[in-house]
Amino acid sequence: MRVINHPILGSIGGSLNYVKIRVDDETIEAIEGEPIAAALMAAGKKKFRSTVKYHHPRGVFCAIGRCTDCAMTVNGVPNVRTCVTRVREGTIIETQDGLGKWGEH
């Protein structure tokens, strides 16, 4: 699934430029400007975080930034809503456990 025209972020526009991003120590190819969540789902990733209390898996739910189910640690910053955050070359993404913790990226 690729999201080229997002209801919140708008259209990627122009030609599609593929870039490399890191997800849990794995390199995947993504379209620059697409939502991180769309790139992850296209790569087959469904679990983005675990809940705080029971550690239940969560992924995309609303896809427009209203909930926090797609929150992940992006470039060392926890709780980033990946459904409304665009892919950039070299982005480092980590599956988040609970509330996450600040990293050094």
C-alpha positions in Angstrom: 0.0 0.0 0.0 1.4 3.4 -1.0 -0.1 6.7 0.0 0.6 9.3 -2.7 -2.2 11.6 -1.8 -2.8 11.8 2.0 -5.9 13.6 3.4 -3.8 15.6 5.9 -0.3 15.8 4.3 -1.5 16.3 0.7 0.1 15.0 -2.4 3.7 14.0 -2.8 3.7 15.6 -6.2 6.2 15.2 -9.1 8.1 12.1 -9.8 8.5 9.4 -7.1 12.0 9.4 -5.6 13.0 6.2 -3.7 15.1 6.5 -0.6 16.6 4.2 2.0 15.4 4.3 5.6 16.3 2.1 8.7 13.6 0.3 10.6 14.7 -1.8 13.6 18.2 -2.3 12.1 16.9 -3.2 8.7 17.2 -1.1 5.6 14.0 -0.7 3.5 13.2 1.3 0.4 10.5 4.0 0.7 9.1 6.8 -1.4 10.4 10.2 -0.3 7.6 12.2 1.1 5.1 9.4 1.8 3.9 8.8 5.3 6.3 6.6 7.3 3.4 4.3 8.2 2.6 3.7 4.6 6.3 2.8 3.8 6.3 0.4 6.8 3.1 -1.3 5.7 4.4 -1.6 2.1 7.4 -3.4 3.6 5.1 -5.8 5.5 5.5 -4.2 9.0 2.3 -4.2 11.0 3.5 -3.7 14.6 4.6 -0.2 15.3 4.5 -0.1 19.1 3.5 -2.0 22.2 1.0 -0.5 24.8 2.4 0.7 28.1 0.5 -1.6 30.6 -0.1 -4.9 28.7 2.4 -4.6 25.9 -0.3 -5.3 23.3 0.8 -4.7 19.7 -0.4 -1.6 17.9 -0.2 -0.4 14.3 -2.1 2.0 12.1 -5.7 2.8 13.2 -6.9 6.3 12.1 -4.0 7.2 9.6 -4.7 10.9 10.0 -2.8 11.7 13.3 -5.8 11.7 15.7 -4.8 8.6 17.7 -1.4 7.4 18.9 -1.5 3.8 17.7 1.1 4.4 15.0 3.6 6.1 17.4 7.2 5.1 17.0 10.6 6.4 17.8 11.9 8.4 14.8 15.5 9.7 14.7 15.7 9.2 18.5 12.4 11.0 19.3 9.7 8.9 20.9 5.9 9.1 20.3 6.1 10.3 16.7 2.9 9.7 14.8 4.2 7.9 11.7 0.9 8.3 9.8 1.5 12.0 9.4 5.3 12.1 9.4 6.9 12.1 5.9 9.7 9.8 4.9 13.1 11.4 4.4 16.4 9.9 3.2 18.2 8.2 6.1 15.3 8.3 8.6 15.9 5.9 11.5 12.7 4.3 12.9 12.4 2.0 15.9 9.4 0.0 17.1 8.4 1.6 20.4 7.9 -0.2 23.7 5.4 1.6 25.9 6.1 5.3 26.1 9.5 4.9 24.4 12.7 6.6 25.5 14.9 9.3 24.1 17.7 8.0 22.0 20.9 9.5 20.5 20.4 9.7 16.7 
